[in-house]
Amino acid sequence: MSLDWKAMIEGRRSIRRFKPDPIPEEDIRELARLATLAPSGSNKQMWRFVAVTNKEVLAQMAAAVSAAVERMAAWPEAVGRERRILGIKNYSLFFTEAPVTFAVFMEPYQSAADTIMRDHGLSREEINHLRGAPDFQSIGAAIQNLLLAAHAMGYGGCWMCGPVVAADEINRILGVEPPFSLVALVPIGIPDENPPARPRKPLDEVFRLVD
Ligand SMILES: Cc1cc2nc3c(=O)[nH]c(=O)nc-3n(C[C@H](O)[C@H](O)[C@H](O)COP(=O)(O)O)c2cc1C
């Protein structure tokens, strides 16, 4: 790794176009290893990563995503929202172009506090409000590690939740059993685009200091 930490954070972009060059297996394993150095609630490490380079398997995953989006497009609630649906498709399918796509799975984390709240009759929404969904937060930390590590190693990638619409099918295609379930795909490869930084809200809109 050669970039200093600030350049690494500032220079990362979501990359959606990739050169076809394959990524060496040792780099794929190193990316997975660095992802797993993220913090996790009670150190439960409730993530699993499956790196897919097989084009046939990627095509099956993409077909499942397409079909899931089509099913949604047929819902009465989708009428008049056709352009949005097309947008969802475009936003969800480009992972097949990357030389490797990490499928990220999560085992829901049930802490003692969660169990007590559930037994007390709180809804999932109320429990999330009081617990902050530490399992999802942990997975987010791991994915960010993965993306920053990829950038530092000269690769680019994109965090994708769009394809999760086909979670059940992708779980099955990749042989992943409950309680694990897909929460994101992260295609990685050598960038074939150099997008400008996406705008950020002014710091003072999203941050304040209480002193
Ligand atoms: C939780 C999450 C889900 C996302 N899902 C998608 C996705 O399905 N497809 C996609 O193209 N980008 C997806 N993105 C990427 C965002 O669009 C991107 O991070 C944002 O526009 C900021 O751009 P930047 O990453 O280049 O800074 C996702 C990002 C996050 C954090």
The ligand as an SDF file (V2000), in Angstrom:
LIG
                    3D

 31 33  0  0  0  0  0  0  0  0999 V2000
  -25.3150    1.3970    1.4000 C   0  0  0  0  0  0  0  0  0  0  0  0
  -24.9410    1.8090   -0.0060 C   0  0  0  0  0  0  0  0  0  0  0  0
  -25.6130    1.2360   -1.0850 C   0  0  0  0  0  0  0  0  0  0  0  0
  -25.2750    1.5970   -2.3950 C   0  0  0  0  0  0  0  0  0  0  0  0
  -25.8780    0.9330   -3.4420 N   0  0  0  0  0  0  0  0  0  0  0  0
  -25.4990    1.2330   -4.7070 C   0  0  0  0  0  0  0  0  0  0  0  0
  -26.0270    0.4840   -5.8060 C   0  0  0  0  0  0  0  0  0  0  0  0
  -26.8310   -0.4380   -5.6430 O   0  0  0  0  0  0  0  0  0  0  0  0
  -25.6280    0.8140   -7.0500 N   0  0  0  0  0  0  0  0  0  0  0  0
  -24.7150    1.8210   -7.2950 C   0  0  0  0  0  0  0  0  0  0  0  0
  -24.4000    2.0650   -8.4580 O   0  0  0  0  0  0  0  0  0  0  0  0
  -24.1790    2.5430   -6.2640 N   0  0  0  0  0  0  0  0  0  0  0  0
  -24.5310    2.2620   -4.9810 C   0  0  0  0  0  0  0  0  0  0  0  0
  -23.9700    2.9360   -3.9340 N   0  0  0  0  0  0  0  0  0  0  0  0
  -22.9100    3.9530   -4.1970 C   0  0  0  0  0  0  0  0  0  0  0  0
  -23.4160    5.3860   -3.9620 C   0  0  0  0  0  0  0  0  0  0  0  0
  -24.2410    5.7800   -5.0330 O   0  0  0  0  0  0  0  0  0  0  0  0
  -22.1720    6.3060   -3.8420 C   0  0  0  0  0  0  0  0  0  0  0  0
  -21.4040    5.9040   -2.7300 O   0  0  0  0  0  0  0  0  0  0  0  0
  -22.5530    7.7720   -3.6730 C   0  0  0  0  0  0  0  0  0  0  0  0
  -23.2030    8.2530   -4.8270 O   0  0  0  0  0  0  0  0  0  0  0  0
  -21.3280    8.6730   -3.3920 C   0  0  0  0  0  0  0  0  0  0  0  0
  -20.3740    8.5310   -4.4130 O   0  0  0  0  0  0  0  0  0  0  0  0
  -18.8560    8.0980   -4.0630 P   0  0  0  0  0  0  0  0  0  0  0  0
  -18.8970    6.7110   -3.4810 O   0  0  0  0  0  0  0  0  0  0  0  0
  -18.1010    8.1150   -5.3830 O   0  0  0  0  0  0  0  0  0  0  0  0
  -18.2970    9.0800   -3.0810 O   0  0  0  0  0  0  0  0  0  0  0  0
  -24.2710    2.5920   -2.6200 C   0  0  0  0  0  0  0  0  0  0  0  0
  -23.6170    3.1540   -1.5220 C   0  0  0  0  0  0  0  0  0  0  0  0
  -23.9290    2.7610   -0.2390 C   0  0  0  0  0  0  0  0  0  0  0  0
  -23.1440    3.3390    0.9230 C   0  0  0  0  0  0  0  0  0  0  0  0
  1  2  1  0
  2  3  1  0
  2 30  2  0
  3  4  2  0
  4  5  1  0
  4 28  1  0
  5  6  2  0
  6  7  1  0
  6 13  1  0
  7  8  2  0
  7  9  1  0
  9 10  1  0
 10 11  2  0
 10 12  1  0
 12 13  2  0
 13 14  1  0
 14 15  1  0
 14 28  1  0
 15 16  1  0
 16 17  1  0
 16 18  1  0
 18 19  1  0
 18 20  1  0
 20 21  1  0
 20 22  1  0
 22 23  1  0
 23 24  1  0
 24 25  2  0
 24 26  1  0
 24 27  1  0
 28 29  2  0
 29 30  1  0
 30 31  1  0
M  END
$$$$
